[in-house]
């Protein structure tokens, strides 16, 4: 099998694992405090990745540390908002599509942070995505925003900020130690919030513990390694298009595991969001190849 085709298969597998990661997280927080789960999960994932950060090519300079910690702070805020939304939502498929809007928020954030004007294709795709988001909140002809939808939307906006800053610093900072420190920042933030806001149970059930282990090993560490291998052996544009599959995979997984069913108006909203994302990525890829 050709290296690029193999890399693309790894990325498809990554989206599948990410979709199940929503289920792992949702199940785990049923039996343990949400911030304790978040902190323990990402701190353990950072510890698992730490041995892979050896070698000269993974060295970071002391002056780079403030920038790295800043991106870690944005990642932590993103995931704190996300895990709270996951714990309170009644539809993880819907949440996955709202979170996918982060990739369309990136050009707007980049315009503010990096002074890079969004392309014409972005402005063409944005109204379609906004219409799709509106459809996700329409029930019986009335606009009803659930709190979990607002948390997911806030998480998507913060994820766009995190993505812009991380993209800026990956040009000069090795990816593996950067990600490990970001995971450690997220884990630390989660544990600090848990210490002040939550009461830890004296014991965890075997089922909760298994979901937690699956979240750490499969949905975090294994997913990151496969994604890193995939991104290394294919183009950024191909990787970006493939990663759009995550919300679609999540809807299927939610339908299988939770028997979630979306009203027709929400299905239309998901299709509109997916179409906007695919159109924007496809036009961006074509413009780069010319």
HELIX and SHEET records of a PDB file:
HELIX    1   1 UNK A    3  UNK A   28  1                                  26    
HELIX    2   2 UNK A   34  UNK A   50  1                                  17    
HELIX    3   3 UNK A   51  UNK A   53  5                                   3    
HELIX    4   4 UNK A   56  UNK A   58  5                                   3    
HELIX    5   5 UNK A   62  UNK A   64  5                                   3    
HELIX    6   6 UNK A   65  UNK A   88  1                                  24    
HELIX    7   7 UNK A   92  UNK A  100  1                                   9    
HELIX    8   8 UNK A  102  UNK A  113  1                                  12    
HELIX    9   9 UNK A  120  UNK A  136  1                                  17    
HELIX   10  10 UNK A  147  UNK A  169  1                                  23    
HELIX   11  11 UNK A  175  UNK A  197  1                                  23    
HELIX   12  12 UNK A  206  UNK A  216  1                                  11    
HELIX   13  13 UNK A  217  UNK A  222  3                                   6    
HELIX   14  14 UNK A  223  UNK A  232  1                                  10    
HELIX   15  15 UNK A  236  UNK A  243  1                                   8    
HELIX   16  16 UNK A  245  UNK A  257  1                                  13    
HELIX   17  17 UNK A  264  UNK A  289  1                                  26    
SHEET    1   A 2 UNK A 138  UNK A 139  0                                        
SHEET    2   A 2 UNK A 142  UNK A 143 -1                                        
END                                                                             
